[in-house]
Structure formats: C-alpha cells, structure tokens
Amino acid sequence: RNGCWPCIHRKTFMKLGRNKGVGRDQIPAELLQAGGSAAAVKYSEINTKVLANASWPTGWRGGKLVNVYKTKGPAAVCDNSRGIPLPDHSAKALVAMVKQAIDPEYNAHQPLNQHAAPKRGTDVATHVIKSAIGVASLLQMSIFVLLVDLVKALIKP
C-alpha cells in the first residue's frame, strides 16, 4: 500500500483551496501544489515515518483557532461568532492517508440506524474515541479530544 501514498498526497494537495488561511506551519496550499510530485514523495516519506512511529508530529497537533463572525447581531457578543480550526495544509495529507486506511472497515460496520450525521453512526465514533484514549493511556501519551455540540448546527429554527 505504501506505493500509493505519494498519489494520495498529490491528490490531497491539489484539492486544497487556494488563497486560504494557513496553519501554524505557514505553508500555503499553493506551495504544496507547485511542489508537484517531489513534494508528494517527500511528504509521503515523512508521513510513512509518522505512521510507523504511531506518533503525530507535535507541530501538526491542533492548529490555529480563528473566530469567524456569523454576520448576525453585534460582533462583540461571543455567541455571534464561532471558532474555526485552521489545520496545517501539510497535515491534511496524513489525515487523508489515515482516513483511506480506516474508512473501508469503518463503513463496513456502520449500524443501519444513523444518528446525527449522514453515513456515520455515533456508536462507531464513540468507540474510536475511547480506543484512541486507551491507546494513548497505554503508550503514556497525552491526547486531546474536542467534542462539539452539533445541536445548533443540525436543528433548523
């Protein structure tokens, strides 16, 4: 499977939006796209090492959190804006690799009744989060889990 990783990186880089905000690494999507196959191969090598070590690079954890005004009510009121995470563009290829590796198994075991999100059940998501916490505990590593209340996003007034 490792032979296809540069292809995944190249495709991921080409899908990145132009003129978008950059994460903490300050690498714009345009630079990764201009790097072509050479950038894809290099990031594939880096990300293969990351997967082999089972440790996400510290610099790629999180990203910048930017407040975006919802264009309703006074901008000074906190409820009138929301936080948008800006991950590093370079980390998105690693996310795509992990997603491609787990999606077939994940999708094959989806429950028939979906809760909250289309094509995704919350039972599987809960299991994945609990498993990740368990692995982090066994490896004596820290983990950050962000839970988002989607009630406002899913229920239309």
C-alpha positions in Angstrom: 0.0 0.0 0.0 2.9 2.4 0.6 3.4 2.8 -3.1 0.2 4.7 -3.4 0.9 7.2 -0.7 2.5 9.8 -2.9 -0.6 9.7 -5.1 -2.8 10.3 -2.1 -0.6 13.3 -1.1 -0.6 14.7 -4.6 -4.4 14.4 -4.9 -4.9 15.9 -1.4 -2.6 18.8 -2.2 -4.4 19.5 -5.4 -7.8 19.6 -3.6 -6.6 22.3 -1.1 -8.3 25.6 -1.7 -6.2 28.5 -3.0 -5.9 31.8 -1.1 -7.0 30.1 2.2 -5.6 30.7 5.6 -2.5 28.7 6.6 -1.9 26.8 9.8 1.0 27.2 12.2 3.5 25.9 9.7 2.7 28.9 7.4 2.9 26.6 4.3 0.3 27.8 1.8 -1.6 25.3 -0.4 -0.2 26.9 -3.5 3.4 25.9 -2.4 2.4 22.3 -1.9 0.6 22.2 -5.2 3.6 23.8 -7.0 5.9 21.2 -5.4 4.2 18.6 -7.5 5.4 15.0 -7.3 8.5 15.9 -5.5 6.6 17.5 -2.6 4.2 14.5 -2.6 7.0 12.0 -2.4 8.8 13.9 0.4 5.6 14.3 2.5 4.8 10.6 1.8 8.2 9.7 3.3 7.6 11.9 6.3 4.1 10.6 6.9 5.1 7.0 6.5 7.6 7.5 9.3 4.8 9.2 11.4 2.5 6.2 10.9 5.4 3.7 11.7 6.1 5.6 14.9 2.4 5.9 15.7 3.0 9.5 16.9 1.5 12.6 15.3 4.0 15.4 14.9 3.7 17.9 17.7 3.7 20.8 15.3 0.7 19.4 13.5 -1.4 18.9 16.5 -4.3 21.3 16.7 -3.7 24.3 14.5 -4.8 27.9 14.8 -8.3 28.6 16.1 -9.8 31.6 14.3 -13.0 33.3 15.3 -15.4 33.9 12.4 -18.3 36.4 12.8 -21.7 34.9 11.8 -22.9 38.3 10.5 -25.8 38.5 12.9 -26.1 40.7 15.9 -23.2 42.7 17.5 -19.8 41.3 16.7 -18.7 41.9 20.3 -21.1 39.2 21.5 -19.4 35.8 21.7 -22.5 33.8 20.6 -22.4 35.8 17.3 -19.1 34.2 16.2 -17.7 30.7 16.0 -14.3 29.2 16.2 -12.9 27.6 13.0 -9.8 25.4 13.3 -7.1 26.1 10.7 -5.0 22.9 10.5 -1.7 22.9 8.6 -2.1 22.1 4.9 0.8 19.7 5.2 -1.1 17.6 7.8 -4.1 17.2 5.7 -2.4 14.6 3.5 -1.6 12.5 6.6 -5.3 12.8 7.6 -6.2 11.6 4.1 -3.9 8.6 4.5 -5.4 7.6 7.8 -8.9 8.1 6.5 -8.3 5.9 3.5 -6.8 3.2 5.7 -9.7 3.1 8.1 -12.7 4.0 6.0 -13.4 0.6 4.4 -13.5 -1.2 7.8 -15.3 1.8 9.4 -18.0 1.9 6.7 -18.5 -1.9 6.6 -19.5 -1.9 10.2 -21.9 1.1 10.2 -25.2 0.4 12.0 -28.3 0.6 9.9 -29.8 3.4 12.1 -27.7 6.5 11.8 -27.8 9.1 14.5 -26.9 12.8 13.9 -24.7 12.6 10.8 -25.3 11.1 7.3 -23.5 7.9 6.7 -21.9 8.0 10.1 -23.2 6.5 13.4 -22.3 7.9 16.7 -21.7 4.4 18.2 -18.6 3.9 16.0 -17.3 7.4 16.6 -17.6 6.9 20.4 -15.8 3.6 20.1 -13.0 5.2 18.0 -12.5 8.0 20.6 -12.5 5.5 23.5 -10.0 3.3 21.7 -7.7 6.3 20.9 -7.8 7.3 24.6 -7.0 3.8 25.6 -4.0 3.6 23.2 -2.7 7.0 24.4 -3.0 5.8 28.0 -1.1 2.5 27.3 1.6 4.5 25.5 1.7 7.1 28.3 0.9 9.8 25.8 -1.4 12.8 26.1 -4.4 13.1 23.9 -6.7 15.9 23.1 -10.4 15.2 22.2 -12.6 18.1 21.1 -16.3 17.4 21.4 -18.6 19.8 19.5 -22.2 20.4 20.3 -24.0 20.0 17.0 -27.5 20.6 18.2 -27.5 24.2 16.9 -25.9 23.1 13.6 -28.4 20.2 13.0 -31.7 21.7 14.2 -33.0 24.5 12.0 -35.2 27.1 13.8 
